[in-house]
Amino acid sequence: MEPNKPALKIVRISSREQLEELVDFICDAFMEDDLFCAMVPGRHEHPEAARSMWRMTLVEEYGRKGSVILAALRQGENGEEGEFVACAVWCRYGKSDLARSWQGDNWNKRIARIETAWTMFYRFFLRQAGPGIALDACIAAGEAAEQAYKFYPSERWRLGLLATSPKCQRTGIGKRLVQWGLDRCEEEGAPATLESSLSGRLLYEKMGFREVGTVSFYEGKWSMPAMLRPVEETKKTV
C-alpha cells in the first residue's frame, strides 16, 4: 500500500449515532454540488440548514425497508478507527424472496420512518423549511427521483447516494462502495440503477451503467439521467 494513502475499512451503518457521524463530511462533499447549491442556497450563511437537509435524507434512507448504508472508516497506522470519509446508500427493491430477504424491519427503522413523516409534513406541507433552504427546489428534486422509477424494472438494487470526503479523493473508495452493490446484483441476477449527476456519470459508465431515460424537473432548469446496469438473461431474479 502506498504510504500516503489512508487505510480504509468499509462498515455497515447500524445506529443513529453512526448516521450523525456521516453528516459533516457529506455536507463538505456536496457543498458546491450544483443541485445542492440550488436546494440550499444559504448553506454558507446557515450551515445548520445544510446539516439538517442531509440529516433528514440519511434518516429517511435508514428507515427505508431494504436499505443498506455503507461507510468507509479511516484507520490509523495501529489499526485504530478514525473518522468516516465516504458512504453509499444501496436499497433492494422488489417482491421476490431475494428482495424480501433484505427488507427486514426493526424498531429503529420504524422510528426513523415516523420521524421522516413528521419532518416532511412540517417542512414541506407546512412550508417551515427554515432559513437558507429553497423549499420548491427541494420538493422538485424529491419528486424527480421518484419519476425516474418508471424507467426501471421492479426487481433491482438502487444506488441512492454516493459521497466521498474531499480529504479522501483518488483513493478508489467510491468505486469500492459502488462495487459492493454490483456484487450483490451479480449474485442475485438483479440490475443496478441510479440517477446520476453530470460529474459522476463517467464513473458509472465505466462500471457498466447506461442511460435509460432522463428526468427533467424544476420547470426544466435541471435534468438528470436515469441509469441502469443490466444483468444477463440467465441470471435474472426468479
Sequence and secondary structure as in RCSB ss.txt:
>XXXX:A:sequence
MEPNKPALKIVRISSREQLEELVDFICDAFMEDDLFCAMVPGRHEHPEAARSMWRMTLVEEYGRKGSVILAALRQ
GENGEEGEFVACAVWCRYGKSDLARSWQGDNWNKRIARIETAWTMFYRFFLRQAGPGIALDACIAAGEAAEQAYK
FYPSERWRLGLLATSPKCQRTGIGKRLVQWGLDRCEEEGAPATLESSLSGRLLYEKMGFREVGTVSFYEGKWSMP
AMLRPVEETKKTV
>XXXX:A:secstr
  TTS EEEEEE  SHHHHHHHHHHHHHHTTT HHHHHH TTTTT HHHHHHHHHHHHHHHHHSTTEEEEEEEEE
 TTS EEEEEEEEEEEEESSSHHHHHT    HHHHHHHHHHHHHHIIIIIS    TT  HHHHHHHHHHHHHGGG
GS SSEEEEEEEEE GGGTTSSHHHHHHHHHHHHHHHHT  EEEE  TTTHHHHHHTT EEEEEEEETTTTEEEE
EEEE   GGG   
